Amino acid sequence: MFGNNENNTFYMAFNAIGVLFAYGMLAGSIYYAPVDFSTKGYWAMGIGLLTIALVNVVKYRLDHQASDDRIAKLEAAKAEKILEDYVVEKN
């Protein structure tokens, strides 16, 4: 369904490392920023909420794509059944 599983594992690991690096850099920039602790808290909450929103967007897009794939398979099966019935009736 998704191609070679080894490639997917590699790309997922690479992306996970990239995400962890980005969060580490964000944490460092928040820690070393010369602002009040409350401002750092707002920045951290914003990063957390943005992460939640991005995960939800990706999840809903994947769900929508899976739904479209299922509908396409059902339509193909329906068309095949109609053709099969037509061929059987003609013989």
PyMOL Python script that loads the backbone (N, CA, C, O; Angstrom):
from pymol import cmd

cmd.read_pdbstr("""\
ATOM      1  N   MET A   1       0.824  -1.200   0.000  1.00  0.00           N
ATOM      2  CA  MET A   1       0.000   0.000   0.000  1.00  0.00           C
ATOM      3  C   MET A   1       0.863   1.257   0.000  1.00  0.00           C
ATOM      4  O   MET A   1       0.589   2.189  -0.756  1.00  0.00           O
ATOM      5  N   PHE A   2       1.907   1.299   0.841  1.00  0.00           N
ATOM      6  CA  PHE A   2       2.738   2.480   0.922  1.00  0.00           C
ATOM      7  C   PHE A   2       4.101   2.274   0.273  1.00  0.00           C
ATOM      8  O   PHE A   2       4.981   3.122   0.418  1.00  0.00           O
ATOM      9  N   GLY A   3       4.289   1.190  -0.425  1.00  0.00           N
ATOM     10  CA  GLY A   3       5.565   0.949  -1.068  1.00  0.00           C
ATOM     11  C   GLY A   3       6.472   0.129  -0.183  1.00  0.00           C
ATOM     12  O   GLY A   3       6.018  -0.675   0.632  1.00  0.00           O
ATOM     13  N   ASN A   4       7.756   0.343  -0.355  1.00  0.00           N
ATOM     14  CA  ASN A   4       8.764  -0.423   0.385  1.00  0.00           C
ATOM     15  C   ASN A   4       8.772  -0.003   1.847  1.00  0.00           C
ATOM     16  O   ASN A   4       8.935   1.176   2.161  1.00  0.00           O
ATOM     17  N   ASN A   5       8.594  -0.976   2.744  1.00  0.00           N
ATOM     18  CA  ASN A   5       8.520  -0.682   4.170  1.00  0.00           C
ATOM     19  C   ASN A   5       9.852  -0.185   4.721  1.00  0.00           C
ATOM     20  O   ASN A   5       9.869   0.639   5.635  1.00  0.00           O
ATOM     21  N   GLU A   6      10.972  -0.674   4.178  1.00  0.00           N
ATOM     22  CA  GLU A   6      12.283  -0.220   4.648  1.00  0.00           C
ATOM     23  C   GLU A   6      12.484   1.258   4.346  1.00  0.00           C
ATOM     24  O   GLU A   6      13.008   1.995   5.182  1.00  0.00           O
ATOM     25  N   ASN A   7      12.074   1.699   3.166  1.00  0.00           N
ATOM     26  CA  ASN A   7      12.191   3.118   2.825  1.00  0.00           C
ATOM     27  C   ASN A   7      11.317   3.955   3.742  1.00  0.00           C
ATOM     28  O   ASN A   7      11.743   5.013   4.205  1.00  0.00           O
ATOM     29  N   ASN A   8      10.094   3.496   4.012  1.00  0.00           N
ATOM     30  CA  ASN A   8       9.208   4.238   4.899  1.00  0.00           C
ATOM     31  C   ASN A   8       9.816   4.355   6.288  1.00  0.00           C
ATOM     32  O   ASN A   8       9.752   5.422   6.899  1.00  0.00           O
ATOM     33  N   THR A   9      10.399   3.287   6.793  1.00  0.00           N
ATOM     34  CA  THR A   9      11.016   3.314   8.111  1.00  0.00           C
ATOM     35  C   THR A   9      12.164   4.311   8.140  1.00  0.00           C
ATOM     36  O   THR A   9      12.308   5.063   9.104  1.00  0.00           O
ATOM     37  N   PHE A  10      12.973   4.325   7.103  1.00  0.00           N
ATOM     38  CA  PHE A  10      14.086   5.265   7.029  1.00  0.00           C
ATOM     39  C   PHE A  10      13.586   6.699   7.022  1.00  0.00           C
ATOM     40  O   PHE A  10      14.080   7.535   7.779  1.00  0.00           O
ATOM     41  N   TYR A  11      12.603   6.992   6.167  1.00  0.00           N
ATOM     42  CA  TYR A  11      12.098   8.362   6.080  1.00  0.00           C
ATOM     43  C   TYR A  11      11.402   8.792   7.366  1.00  0.00           C
ATOM     44  O   TYR A  11      11.523   9.947   7.776  1.00  0.00           O
ATOM     45  N   MET A  12      10.678   7.879   8.006  1.00  0.00           N
ATOM     46  CA  MET A  12      10.032   8.226   9.262  1.00  0.00           C
ATOM     47  C   MET A  12      11.068   8.503  10.347  1.00  0.00           C
ATOM     48  O   MET A  12      10.904   9.435  11.135  1.00  0.00           O
ATOM     49  N   ALA A  13      12.128   7.707  10.393  1.00  0.00           N
ATOM     50  CA  ALA A  13      13.195   7.942  11.373  1.00  0.00           C
ATOM     51  C   ALA A  13      13.891   9.271  11.088  1.00  0.00           C
ATOM     52  O   ALA A  13      14.187  10.030  12.011  1.00  0.00           O
ATOM     53  N   PHE A  14      14.152   9.551   9.819  1.00  0.00           N
ATOM     54  CA  PHE A  14      14.787  10.815   9.435  1.00  0.00           C
ATOM     55  C   PHE A  14      13.915  11.998   9.835  1.00  0.00           C
ATOM     56  O   PHE A  14      14.417  12.990  10.363  1.00  0.00           O
ATOM     57  N   ASN A  15      12.620  11.897   9.588  1.00  0.00           N
ATOM     58  CA  ASN A  15      11.702  12.969   9.975  1.00  0.00           C
ATOM     59  C   ASN A  15      11.617  13.113  11.485  1.00  0.00           C
ATOM     60  O   ASN A  15      11.546  14.232  11.994  1.00  0.00           O
ATOM     61  N   ALA A  16      11.624  12.002  12.208  1.00  0.00           N
ATOM     62  CA  ALA A  16      11.582  12.068  13.673  1.00  0.00           C
ATOM     63  C   ALA A  16      12.825  12.771  14.206  1.00  0.00           C
ATOM     64  O   ALA A  16      12.729  13.583  15.127  1.00  0.00           O
ATOM     65  N   ILE A  17      13.977  12.472  13.645  1.00  0.00           N
ATOM     66  CA  ILE A  17      15.213  13.144  14.070  1.00  0.00           C
ATOM     67  C   ILE A  17      15.125  14.642  13.771  1.00  0.00           C
ATOM     68  O   ILE A  17      15.535  15.467  14.587  1.00  0.00           O
ATOM     69  N   GLY A  18      14.594  14.984  12.610  1.00  0.00           N
ATOM     70  CA  GLY A  18      14.429  16.397  12.258  1.00  0.00           C
ATOM     71  C   GLY A  18      13.484  17.123  13.202  1.00  0.00           C
ATOM     72  O   GLY A  18      13.741  18.264  13.585  1.00  0.00           O
ATOM     73  N   VAL A  19      12.391  16.466  13.579  1.00  0.00           N
ATOM     74  CA  VAL A  19      11.436  17.075  14.516  1.00  0.00           C
ATOM     75  C   VAL A  19      12.074  17.252  15.884  1.00  0.00           C
ATOM     76  O   VAL A  19      11.923  18.303  16.507  1.00  0.00           O
ATOM     77  N   LEU A  20      12.780  16.242  16.353  1.00  0.00           N
ATOM     78  CA  LEU A  20      13.449  16.350  17.648  1.00  0.00           C
ATOM     79  C   LEU A  20      14.503  17.458  17.636  1.00  0.00           C
ATOM     80  O   LEU A  20      14.644  18.190  18.616  1.00  0.00           O
ATOM     81  N   PHE A  21      15.231  17.582  16.548  1.00  0.00           N
ATOM     82  CA  PHE A  21      16.219  18.650  16.429  1.00  0.00           C
ATOM     83  C   PHE A  21      15.542  20.020  16.462  1.00  0.00           C
ATOM     84  O   PHE A  21      16.016  20.937  17.134  1.00  0.00           O
ATOM     85  N   ALA A  22      14.432  20.152  15.734  1.00  0.00           N
ATOM     86  CA  ALA A  22      13.718  21.424  15.709  1.00  0.00           C
ATOM     87  C   ALA A  22      13.186  21.781  17.095  1.00  0.00           C
ATOM     88  O   ALA A  22      13.279  22.932  17.521  1.00  0.00           O
ATOM     89  N   TYR A  23      12.628  20.793  17.799  1.00  0.00           N
ATOM     90  CA  TYR A  23      12.152  21.064  19.156  1.00  0.00           C
ATOM     91  C   TYR A  23      13.299  21.415  20.095  1.00  0.00           C
ATOM     92  O   TYR A  23      13.147  22.272  20.965  1.00  0.00           O
ATOM     93  N   GLY A  24      14.424  20.772  19.928  1.00  0.00           N
ATOM     94  CA  GLY A  24      15.595  21.110  20.738  1.00  0.00           C
ATOM     95  C   GLY A  24      16.057  22.540  20.492  1.00  0.00           C
ATOM     96  O   GLY A  24      16.387  23.268  21.429  1.00  0.00           O
ATOM     97  N   MET A  25      16.078  22.934  19.226  1.00  0.00           N
ATOM     98  CA  MET A  25      16.463  24.305  18.898  1.00  0.00           C
ATOM     99  C   MET A  25      15.449  25.310  19.449  1.00  0.00           C
ATOM    100  O   MET A  25      15.830  26.365  19.956  1.00  0.00           O
ATOM    101  N   LEU A  26      14.164  24.982  19.350  1.00  0.00           N
ATOM    102  CA  LEU A  26      13.135  25.861  19.911  1.00  0.00           C
ATOM    103  C   LEU A  26      13.270  25.965  21.428  1.00  0.00           C
ATOM    104  O   LEU A  26      13.152  27.052  21.994  1.00  0.00           O
ATOM    105  N   ALA A  27      13.515  24.839  22.079  1.00  0.00           N
ATOM    106  CA  ALA A  27      13.674  24.856  23.533  1.00  0.00           C
ATOM    107  C   ALA A  27      14.883  25.707  23.923  1.00  0.00           C
ATOM    108  O   ALA A  27      14.823  26.474  24.883  1.00  0.00           O
ATOM    109  N   GLY A  28      15.961  25.571  23.186  1.00  0.00           N
ATOM    110  CA  GLY A  28      17.143  26.393  23.460  1.00  0.00           C
ATOM    111  C   GLY A  28      16.877  27.871  23.262  1.00  0.00           C
ATOM    112  O   GLY A  28      17.315  28.698  24.062  1.00  0.00           O
ATOM    113  N   SER A  29      16.159  28.209  22.194  1.00  0.00           N
ATOM    114  CA  SER A  29      15.880  29.623  21.954  1.00  0.00           C
ATOM    115  C   SER A  29      14.941  30.193  23.012  1.00  0.00           C
ATOM    116  O   SER A  29      15.062  31.360  23.387  1.00  0.00           O
ATOM    117  N   ILE A  30      14.013  29.383  23.490  1.00  0.00           N
ATOM    118  CA  ILE A  30      13.134  29.856  24.564  1.00  0.00           C
ATOM    119  C   ILE A  30      13.929  30.011  25.859  1.00  0.00           C
ATOM    120  O   ILE A  30      13.761  30.995  26.579  1.00  0.00           O
ATOM    121  N   TYR A  31      14.785  29.051  26.153  1.00  0.00           N
ATOM    122  CA  TYR A  31      15.555  29.075  27.398  1.00  0.00           C
ATOM    123  C   TYR A  31      16.498  30.280  27.452  1.00  0.00           C
ATOM    124  O   TYR A  31      16.602  30.941  28.486  1.00  0.00           O
ATOM    125  N   TYR A  32      17.176  30.563  26.357  1.00  0.00           N
ATOM    126  CA  TYR A  32      18.173  31.627  26.341  1.00  0.00           C
ATOM    127  C   TYR A  32      17.621  32.992  25.955  1.00  0.00           C
ATOM    128  O   TYR A  32      18.374  33.966  25.944  1.00  0.00           O
ATOM    129  N   ALA A  33      16.336  33.098  25.638  1.00  0.00           N
ATOM    130  CA  ALA A  33      15.752  34.380  25.253  1.00  0.00           C
ATOM    131  C   ALA A  33      15.752  35.334  26.449  1.00  0.00           C
ATOM    132  O   ALA A  33      15.403  34.936  27.560  1.00  0.00           O
ATOM    133  N   PRO A  34      16.139  36.578  26.228  1.00  0.00           N
ATOM    134  CA  PRO A  34      16.187  37.537  27.340  1.00  0.00           C
ATOM    135  C   PRO A  34      14.825  38.191  27.603  1.00  0.00           C
ATOM    136  O   PRO A  34      14.686  39.412  27.536  1.00  0.00           O
ATOM    137  N   VAL A  35      13.820  37.350  27.905  1.00  0.00           N
ATOM    138  CA  VAL A  35      12.478  37.856  28.178  1.00  0.00           C
ATOM    139  C   VAL A  35      11.976  37.243  29.489  1.00  0.00           C
ATOM    140  O   VAL A  35      12.604  36.349  30.055  1.00  0.00           O
ATOM    141  N   ASP A  36      10.840  37.742  29.951  1.00  0.00           N
ATOM    142  CA  ASP A  36      10.259  37.236  31.189  1.00  0.00           C
ATOM    143  C   ASP A  36       9.856  35.770  31.044  1.00  0.00           C
ATOM    144  O   ASP A  36       9.658  35.260  29.941  1.00  0.00           O
ATOM    145  N   PHE A  37       9.742  35.116  32.194  1.00  0.00           N
ATOM    146  CA  PHE A  37       9.345  33.706  32.226  1.00  0.00           C
ATOM    147  C   PHE A  37       7.932  33.526  31.676  1.00  0.00           C
ATOM    148  O   PHE A  37       7.648  32.520  31.027  1.00  0.00           O
ATOM    149  N   SER A  38       7.047  34.485  31.927  1.00  0.00           N
ATOM    150  CA  SER A  38       5.675  34.375  31.424  1.00  0.00           C
ATOM    151  C   SER A  38       5.647  34.410  29.895  1.00  0.00           C
ATOM    152  O   SER A  38       4.855  33.707  29.268  1.00  0.00           O
ATOM    153  N   THR A  39       6.502  35.221  29.309  1.00  0.00           N
ATOM    154  CA  THR A  39       6.570  35.278  27.845  1.00  0.00           C
ATOM    155  C   THR A  39       7.071  33.954  27.293  1.00  0.00           C
ATOM    156  O   THR A  39       6.574  33.474  26.273  1.00  0.00           O
ATOM    157  N   LYS A  40       8.046  33.366  27.959  1.00  0.00           N
ATOM    158  CA  LYS A  40       8.546  32.058  27.534  1.00  0.00           C
ATOM    159  C   LYS A  40       7.440  31.011  27.625  1.00  0.00           C
ATOM    160  O   LYS A  40       7.352  30.127  26.772  1.00  0.00           O
ATOM    161  N   GLY A  41       6.602  31.103  28.645  1.00  0.00           N
ATOM    162  CA  GLY A  41       5.474  30.182  28.784  1.00  0.00           C
ATOM    163  C   GLY A  41       4.491  30.323  27.635  1.00  0.00           C
ATOM    164  O   GLY A  41       4.000  29.323  27.111  1.00  0.00           O
ATOM    165  N   TYR A  42       4.199  31.554  27.241  1.00  0.00           N
ATOM    166  CA  TYR A  42       3.299  31.764  26.108  1.00  0.00           C
ATOM    167  C   TYR A  42       3.897  31.205  24.824  1.00  0.00           C
ATOM    168  O   TYR A  42       3.185  30.605  24.018  1.00  0.00           O
ATOM    169  N   TRP A  43       5.186  31.394  24.629  1.00  0.00           N
ATOM    170  CA  TRP A  43       5.842  30.838  23.445  1.00  0.00           C
ATOM    171  C   TRP A  43       5.746  29.314  23.452  1.00  0.00           C
ATOM    172  O   TRP A  43       5.447  28.698  22.429  1.00  0.00           O
ATOM    173  N   ALA A  44       5.999  28.719  24.604  1.00  0.00           N
ATOM    174  CA  ALA A  44       5.944  27.255  24.713  1.00  0.00           C
ATOM    175  C   ALA A  44       4.528  26.746  24.463  1.00  0.00           C
ATOM    176  O   ALA A  44       4.342  25.734  23.788  1.00  0.00           O
ATOM    177  N   MET A  45       3.536  27.437  25.000  1.00  0.00           N
ATOM    178  CA  MET A  45       2.143  27.028  24.742  1.00  0.00           C
ATOM    179  C   MET A  45       1.811  27.145  23.260  1.00  0.00           C
ATOM    180  O   MET A  45       1.133  26.284  22.699  1.00  0.00           O
ATOM    181  N   GLY A  46       2.286  28.204  22.633  1.00  0.00           N
ATOM    182  CA  GLY A  46       2.048  28.373  21.199  1.00  0.00           C
ATOM    183  C   GLY A  46       2.665  27.254  20.382  1.00  0.00           C
ATOM    184  O   GLY A  46       2.050  26.759  19.438  1.00  0.00           O
ATOM    185  N   ILE A  47       3.866  26.857  20.736  1.00  0.00           N
ATOM    186  CA  ILE A  47       4.532  25.753  20.035  1.00  0.00           C
ATOM    187  C   ILE A  47       3.762  24.453  20.246  1.00  0.00           C
ATOM    188  O   ILE A  47       3.565  23.680  19.308  1.00  0.00           O
ATOM    189  N   GLY A  48       3.326  24.217  21.484  1.00  0.00           N
ATOM    190  CA  GLY A  48       2.556  23.002  21.773  1.00  0.00           C
ATOM    191  C   GLY A  48       1.236  22.963  21.015  1.00  0.00           C
ATOM    192  O   GLY A  48       0.874  21.934  20.445  1.00  0.00           O
ATOM    193  N   LEU A  49       0.524  24.073  21.007  1.00  0.00           N
ATOM    194  CA  LEU A  49      -0.753  24.118  20.290  1.00  0.00           C
ATOM    195  C   LEU A  49      -0.559  24.003  18.778  1.00  0.00           C
ATOM    196  O   LEU A  49      -1.366  23.371  18.096  1.00  0.00           O
ATOM    197  N   LEU A  50       0.495  24.604  18.261  1.00  0.00           N
ATOM    198  CA  LEU A  50       0.790  24.472  16.836  1.00  0.00           C
ATOM    199  C   LEU A  50       1.089  23.020  16.482  1.00  0.00           C
ATOM    200  O   LEU A  50       0.662  22.537  15.433  1.00  0.00           O
ATOM    201  N   THR A  51       1.816  22.326  17.343  1.00  0.00           N
ATOM    202  CA  THR A  51       2.109  20.913  17.117  1.00  0.00           C
ATOM    203  C   THR A  51       0.823  20.097  17.081  1.00  0.00           C
ATOM    204  O   THR A  51       0.642  19.257  16.200  1.00  0.00           O
ATOM    205  N   ILE A  52      -0.066  20.341  18.033  1.00  0.00           N
ATOM    206  CA  ILE A  52      -1.346  19.616  18.061  1.00  0.00           C
ATOM    207  C   ILE A  52      -2.142  19.891  16.800  1.00  0.00           C
ATOM    208  O   ILE A  52      -2.714  18.971  16.215  1.00  0.00           O
ATOM    209  N   ALA A  53      -2.185  21.142  16.377  1.00  0.00           N
ATOM    210  CA  ALA A  53      -2.936  21.499  15.172  1.00  0.00           C
ATOM    211  C   ALA A  53      -2.351  20.817  13.932  1.00  0.00           C
ATOM    212  O   ALA A  53      -3.093  20.318  13.086  1.00  0.00           O
ATOM    213  N   LEU A  54      -1.026  20.796  13.827  1.00  0.00           N
ATOM    214  CA  LEU A  54      -0.399  20.171  12.666  1.00  0.00           C
ATOM    215  C   LEU A  54      -0.644  18.668  12.636  1.00  0.00           C
ATOM    216  O   LEU A  54      -0.882  18.105  11.567  1.00  0.00           O
ATOM    217  N   VAL A  55      -0.590  18.012  13.788  1.00  0.00           N
ATOM    218  CA  VAL A  55      -0.869  16.578  13.848  1.00  0.00           C
ATOM    219  C   VAL A  55      -2.308  16.315  13.412  1.00  0.00           C
ATOM    220  O   VAL A  55      -2.565  15.369  12.668  1.00  0.00           O
ATOM    221  N   ASN A  56      -3.237  17.135  13.863  1.00  0.00           N
ATOM    222  CA  ASN A  56      -4.637  16.964  13.474  1.00  0.00           C
ATOM    223  C   ASN A  56      -4.842  17.177  11.982  1.00  0.00           C
ATOM    224  O   ASN A  56      -5.593  16.434  11.349  1.00  0.00           O
ATOM    225  N   VAL A  57      -4.187  18.177  11.413  1.00  0.00           N
ATOM    226  CA  VAL A  57      -4.328  18.427   9.975  1.00  0.00           C
ATOM    227  C   VAL A  57      -3.837  17.223   9.184  1.00  0.00           C
ATOM    228  O   VAL A  57      -4.499  16.779   8.246  1.00  0.00           O
ATOM    229  N   VAL A  58      -2.674  16.694   9.562  1.00  0.00           N
ATOM    230  CA  VAL A  58      -2.123  15.537   8.847  1.00  0.00           C
ATOM    231  C   VAL A  58      -3.049  14.333   9.000  1.00  0.00           C
ATOM    232  O   VAL A  58      -3.298  13.617   8.031  1.00  0.00           O
ATOM    233  N   LYS A  59      -3.564  14.106  10.218  1.00  0.00           N
ATOM    234  CA  LYS A  59      -4.455  12.974  10.455  1.00  0.00           C
ATOM    235  C   LYS A  59      -5.709  13.084   9.604  1.00  0.00           C
ATOM    236  O   LYS A  59      -6.112  12.105   8.976  1.00  0.00           O
ATOM    237  N   TYR A  60      -6.334  14.256   9.571  1.00  0.00           N
ATOM    238  CA  TYR A  60      -7.561  14.415   8.797  1.00  0.00           C
ATOM    239  C   TYR A  60      -7.310  14.306   7.300  1.00  0.00           C
ATOM    240  O   TYR A  60      -8.162  13.799   6.570  1.00  0.00           O
ATOM    241  N   ARG A  61      -6.161  14.770   6.829  1.00  0.00           N
ATOM    242  CA  ARG A  61      -5.844  14.620   5.402  1.00  0.00           C
ATOM    243  C   ARG A  61      -5.650  13.149   5.051  1.00  0.00           C
ATOM    244  O   ARG A  61      -6.120  12.691   4.010  1.00  0.00           O
ATOM    245  N   LEU A  62      -4.958  12.406   5.918  1.00  0.00           N
ATOM    246  CA  LEU A  62      -4.766  10.975   5.661  1.00  0.00           C
ATOM    247  C   LEU A  62      -6.094  10.223   5.718  1.00  0.00           C
ATOM    248  O   LEU A  62      -6.330   9.328   4.907  1.00  0.00           O
ATOM    249  N   ASP A  63      -6.963  10.577   6.667  1.00  0.00           N
ATOM    250  CA  ASP A  63      -8.279   9.954   6.741  1.00  0.00           C
ATOM    251  C   ASP A  63      -9.096  10.242   5.490  1.00  0.00           C
ATOM    252  O   ASP A  63      -9.774   9.358   4.965  1.00  0.00           O
ATOM    253  N   HIS A  64      -9.028  11.481   5.016  1.00  0.00           N
ATOM    254  CA  HIS A  64      -9.771  11.853   3.807  1.00  0.00           C
ATOM    255  C   HIS A  64      -9.232  11.102   2.587  1.00  0.00           C
ATOM    256  O   HIS A  64     -10.007  10.645   1.746  1.00  0.00           O
ATOM    257  N   GLN A  65      -7.932  10.978   2.493  1.00  0.00           N
ATOM    258  CA  GLN A  65      -7.329  10.246   1.376  1.00  0.00           C
ATOM    259  C   GLN A  65      -7.716   8.769   1.429  1.00  0.00           C
ATOM    260  O   GLN A  65      -8.019   8.172   0.395  1.00  0.00           O
ATOM    261  N   ALA A  66      -7.710   8.177   2.620  1.00  0.00           N
ATOM    262  CA  ALA A  66      -8.103   6.774   2.756  1.00  0.00           C
ATOM    263  C   ALA A  66      -9.569   6.595   2.379  1.00  0.00           C
ATOM    264  O   ALA A  66      -9.932   5.603   1.747  1.00  0.00           O
ATOM    265  N   SER A  67     -10.403   7.539   2.760  1.00  0.00           N
ATOM    266  CA  SER A  67     -11.820   7.480   2.405  1.00  0.00           C
ATOM    267  C   SER A  67     -11.998   7.561   0.887  1.00  0.00           C
ATOM    268  O   SER A  67     -12.783   6.810   0.308  1.00  0.00           O
ATOM    269  N   ASP A  68     -11.268   8.471   0.253  1.00  0.00           N
ATOM    270  CA  ASP A  68     -11.346   8.584  -1.208  1.00  0.00           C
ATOM    271  C   ASP A  68     -10.879   7.302  -1.893  1.00  0.00           C
ATOM    272  O   ASP A  68     -11.462   6.886  -2.894  1.00  0.00           O
ATOM    273  N   ASP A  69      -9.839   6.681  -1.362  1.00  0.00           N
ATOM    274  CA  ASP A  69      -9.342   5.424  -1.925  1.00  0.00           C
ATOM    275  C   ASP A  69     -10.385   4.324  -1.809  1.00  0.00           C
ATOM    276  O   ASP A  69     -10.587   3.556  -2.750  1.00  0.00           O
ATOM    277  N   ARG A  70     -11.051   4.244  -0.655  1.00  0.00           N
ATOM    278  CA  ARG A  70     -12.097   3.228  -0.478  1.00  0.00           C
ATOM    279  C   ARG A  70     -13.252   3.456  -1.439  1.00  0.00           C
ATOM    280  O   ARG A  70     -13.777   2.503  -2.016  1.00  0.00           O
ATOM    281  N   ILE A  71     -13.650   4.711  -1.616  1.00  0.00           N
ATOM    282  CA  ILE A  71     -14.741   5.017  -2.541  1.00  0.00           C
ATOM    283  C   ILE A  71     -14.349   4.641  -3.966  1.00  0.00           C
ATOM    284  O   ILE A  71     -15.162   4.092  -4.709  1.00  0.00           O
ATOM    285  N   ALA A  72     -13.115   4.932  -4.348  1.00  0.00           N
ATOM    286  CA  ALA A  72     -12.660   4.583  -5.693  1.00  0.00           C
ATOM    287  C   ALA A  72     -12.658   3.071  -5.892  1.00  0.00           C
ATOM    288  O   ALA A  72     -13.024   2.591  -6.965  1.00  0.00           O
ATOM    289  N   LYS A  73     -12.252   2.315  -4.874  1.00  0.00           N
ATOM    290  CA  LYS A  73     -12.266   0.852  -4.982  1.00  0.00           C
ATOM    291  C   LYS A  73     -13.695   0.328  -5.095  1.00  0.00           C
ATOM    292  O   LYS A  73     -13.961  -0.592  -5.868  1.00  0.00           O
ATOM    293  N   LEU A  74     -14.605   0.908  -4.335  1.00  0.00           N
ATOM    294  CA  LEU A  74     -16.009   0.491  -4.426  1.00  0.00           C
ATOM    295  C   LEU A  74     -16.592   0.799  -5.797  1.00  0.00           C
ATOM    296  O   LEU A  74     -17.327  -0.015  -6.356  1.00  0.00           O
ATOM    297  N   GLU A  75     -16.272   1.963  -6.340  1.00  0.00           N
ATOM    298  CA  GLU A  75     -16.757   2.323  -7.671  1.00  0.00           C
ATOM    299  C   GLU A  75     -16.191   1.385  -8.737  1.00  0.00           C
ATOM    300  O   GLU A  75     -16.901   0.991  -9.661  1.00  0.00           O
ATOM    301  N   ALA A  76     -14.911   1.031  -8.606  1.00  0.00           N
ATOM    302  CA  ALA A  76     -14.298   0.104  -9.564  1.00  0.00           C
ATOM    303  C   ALA A  76     -14.949  -1.272  -9.465  1.00  0.00           C
ATOM    304  O   ALA A  76     -15.211  -1.911 -10.484  1.00  0.00           O
ATOM    305  N   ALA A  77     -15.212  -1.730  -8.236  1.00  0.00           N
ATOM    306  CA  ALA A  77     -15.862  -3.034  -8.062  1.00  0.00           C
ATOM    307  C   ALA A  77     -17.281  -3.005  -8.620  1.00  0.00           C
ATOM    308  O   ALA A  77     -17.734  -3.979  -9.221  1.00  0.00           O
ATOM    309  N   LYS A  78     -17.970  -1.912  -8.427  1.00  0.00           N
ATOM    310  CA  LYS A  78     -19.334  -1.770  -8.954  1.00  0.00           C
ATOM    311  C   LYS A  78     -19.322  -1.816 -10.484  1.00  0.00           C
ATOM    312  O   LYS A  78     -20.145  -2.497 -11.095  1.00  0.00           O
ATOM    313  N   ALA A  79     -18.392  -1.091 -11.093  1.00  0.00           N
ATOM    314  CA  ALA A  79     -18.291  -1.089 -12.553  1.00  0.00           C
ATOM    315  C   ALA A  79     -17.933  -2.476 -13.075  1.00  0.00           C
ATOM    316  O   ALA A  79     -18.468  -2.920 -14.091  1.00  0.00           O
ATOM    317  N   GLU A  80     -17.026  -3.159 -12.377  1.00  0.00           N
ATOM    318  CA  GLU A  80     -16.652  -4.510 -12.793  1.00  0.00           C
ATOM    319  C   GLU A  80     -17.843  -5.460 -12.695  1.00  0.00           C
ATOM    320  O   GLU A  80     -18.038  -6.303 -13.571  1.00  0.00           O
ATOM    321  N   LYS A  81     -18.627  -5.331 -11.650  1.00  0.00           N
ATOM    322  CA  LYS A  81     -19.814  -6.176 -11.472  1.00  0.00           C
ATOM    323  C   LYS A  81     -20.839  -5.911 -12.570  1.00  0.00           C
ATOM    324  O   LYS A  81     -21.438  -6.845 -13.103  1.00  0.00           O
ATOM    325  N   ILE A  82     -21.040  -4.650 -12.905  1.00  0.00           N
ATOM    326  CA  ILE A  82     -21.981  -4.300 -13.976  1.00  0.00           C
ATOM    327  C   ILE A  82     -21.508  -4.891 -15.299  1.00  0.00           C
ATOM    328  O   ILE A  82     -22.315  -5.442 -16.047  1.00  0.00           O
ATOM    329  N   LEU A  83     -20.210  -4.786 -15.603  1.00  0.00           N
ATOM    330  CA  LEU A  83     -19.673  -5.368 -16.831  1.00  0.00           C
ATOM    331  C   LEU A  83     -19.788  -6.881 -16.834  1.00  0.00           C
ATOM    332  O   LEU A  83     -20.119  -7.475 -17.861  1.00  0.00           O
ATOM    333  N   GLU A  84     -19.523  -7.501 -15.720  1.00  0.00           N
ATOM    334  CA  GLU A  84     -19.625  -8.943 -15.602  1.00  0.00           C
ATOM    335  C   GLU A  84     -21.064  -9.408 -15.834  1.00  0.00           C
ATOM    336  O   GLU A  84     -21.292 -10.378 -16.557  1.00  0.00           O
ATOM    337  N   ASP A  85     -22.023  -8.729 -15.232  1.00  0.00           N
ATOM    338  CA  ASP A  85     -23.434  -9.069 -15.440  1.00  0.00           C
ATOM    339  C   ASP A  85     -23.836  -8.876 -16.890  1.00  0.00           C
ATOM    340  O   ASP A  85     -24.607  -9.672 -17.427  1.00  0.00           O
ATOM    341  N   TYR A  86     -23.323  -7.822 -17.542  1.00  0.00           N
ATOM    342  CA  TYR A  86     -23.641  -7.571 -18.936  1.00  0.00           C
ATOM    343  C   TYR A  86     -23.099  -8.680 -19.823  1.00  0.00           C
ATOM    344  O   TYR A  86     -23.788  -9.133 -20.737  1.00  0.00           O
ATOM    345  N   VAL A  87     -21.871  -9.122 -19.565  1.00  0.00           N
ATOM    346  CA  VAL A  87     -21.251 -10.179 -20.364  1.00  0.00           C
ATOM    347  C   VAL A  87     -21.987 -11.499 -20.161  1.00  0.00           C
ATOM    348  O   VAL A  87     -22.189 -12.242 -21.122  1.00  0.00           O
ATOM    349  N   VAL A  88     -22.385 -11.800 -18.943  1.00  0.00           N
ATOM    350  CA  VAL A  88     -23.093 -13.036 -18.646  1.00  0.00           C
ATOM    351  C   VAL A  88     -24.451 -13.042 -19.331  1.00  0.00           C
ATOM    352  O   VAL A  88     -24.867 -14.082 -19.842  1.00  0.00           O
ATOM    353  N   GLU A  89     -25.155 -11.911 -19.357  1.00  0.00           N
ATOM    354  CA  GLU A  89     -26.457 -11.805 -20.009  1.00  0.00           C
ATOM    355  C   GLU A  89     -26.355 -11.998 -21.524  1.00  0.00           C
ATOM    356  O   GLU A  89     -27.258 -12.572 -22.131  1.00  0.00           O
ATOM    357  N   LYS A  90     -25.284 -11.534 -22.132  1.00  0.00           N
ATOM    358  CA  LYS A  90     -25.116 -11.643 -23.579  1.00  0.00           C
ATOM    359  C   LYS A  90     -24.804 -13.070 -24.010  1.00  0.00           C
ATOM    360  O   LYS A  90     -25.123 -13.455 -25.135  1.00  0.00           O
ATOM    361  N   ASN A  91     -24.193 -13.849 -23.149  1.00  0.00           N
ATOM    362  CA  ASN A  91     -23.843 -15.236 -23.511  1.00  0.00           C
ATOM    363  C   ASN A  91     -24.963 -16.114 -23.175  1.00  0.00           C
ATOM    364  O   ASN A  91     -24.887 -17.323 -23.394  1.00  0.00           O
TER     365      ASN A  91
END
""", "prot")
cmd.dss("prot")
cmd.show_as("cartoon", "prot")
cmd.util.cbc("prot")
cmd.orient("prot")
